[in-house]
């Protein structure tokens, strides 16, 4: 990486992080409820994803959501790029397989 390169962070949308933690789709009602709860307790999405203490996230949501945020911050992700009109996938808690029409561990 050149010395003149601008530092950057890879960020995963909070809905995806919560969805991984709850083992739900990012558009589910449960994920949306946790998302709203976190924003109300902590503030903007970037604050939750980048700066908020993990203890605050766990208090506002669950320990598993805080763990998912911690893994995301540390770059402990599996990223499968998208292709030909298919969206890519981000996995935080390891590989998942499709079973009976839904994702499961």
N, C-alpha and C positions, 0 to 999 in steps of 0.2 A: 504494500500500500504506500503510495507516494507521500512524502512529508507534507505536501500541499493539499492532500485530500481532506475534504470536509468530513468530520466525524458524523456517523449516522447510527440510528438504532432501527432494528427490525421490529415492527409492531404488528401484533395480531389483533384484529378487532375484538373488543371486550365480549361481544355476544358469542364469538367462537370460543374464547377462553372459558366462559361460563358454560357453554354447551358441552365442551369436553369434560369439564368438572362434574356436570350433572348427568352426563351420558344422554343428552337430549339434543335435538336439532336446534340450530341457532335461532330459528323462527318460532320455537315453541313458547307457549304461555309461561311455563316455568322459567325459562331463560329470560324472557322479557321482564318477569316479576323481579328476578334477582338483579338484573341490569338496572332497573329503576331504583331498587333498594340501595344498590351501591352508589349510584349517582347522587341520590338524596343524602346519603350518609357521608360520602367522601368528597364529591365534587365531580368535575368534568372527567370524561373517559380517559384522557391522557394522564391525569393525576392518578387514577386508579392503576393504569397500566405501567406507569413509569416511576412515580414518586411516593405514593402513599405507603406508609409502613404496613407490612404484611399482617401485623397484629390487628390493625384497624380494619383491614379487608376481612379478616376472619371474624371479627366482631360484628361487622355489618352484614356478612353473608355466611360462609361456612369455611372451615379449615381446608376443605378440598379446593374451593375456589381460590383461596389464598395460595395454596400449593401450586395451582395451575398458573397463577400470575407469577409466582417465584420462578417456576420452570421457564415460562415465557421470557422473563427478564434475563435469565441466564442462558437463553438460546438453546435450552434442552428440548428441542422440537424435532419431529420428523416431518419434513415438507415434501409432498409429492406434487410436482408442478402440473398445471393443467395443460391441455393440448386439444386441438381440433374442436373447439366449442365446449370442452369439458372443463369444469372448474378444478383447480388444484385442491389439495387437502392438507390441513395442518393437524398433526396428532401430537398431543402433549403427554398423554399417559400410555404411550406405546402404540403398536400397530393394532388396528381393529379389523375385524372381518365382518362381512355382511352375512347375517344369519336370519332367515325368516323375514326378509324385507326390512330389517332395521339393523343399525350398527350395534355391535356388541363387542365386549372385550373377550 
